Amino acid sequence: MLMPDRTVTTVEHVPDWYWKRAERMIGFADLMLRGDVYLYTYFTCEEADDGTMFETAYATPEDYSRWTVIARAQTVHAAQEIQATIRAAWWEGPEQHRYPPADRGLRIPPPGFTVPAHPLDDIG
């Protein structure tokens, strides 16, 4: 675990303060997504039964305190590919900003991943 003094330490239990720190975020909120949807990818600190440890979730302008998980990944690289794919599909800005730089080596979409429908498409 990344500690406040920037050292990495093995811990038996995740301390409460960790959940309030930004270090576990690997993807940042995108404010230019269609409808100002917030999209985060983060490290969960706990391995799920299927081996996933990263989640990608979104919140809509109607309730930024309610997050919906739309993807899970086992590795940080897969999680980044998923976050980048969703960002590319939902982005409304100029085309040159829709995809991450090619030198990051991300595949869009990652193998076996289907881009979820935009959460605001069903709001009428």
Beta strands, then each sheet from edge to edge (+ up, - down):
strand 1: 25-27
strand 2: 38-43
strand 3: 54-59
strand 4: 68-73
sheet 1: 1+ 2- 3+ 4-
end
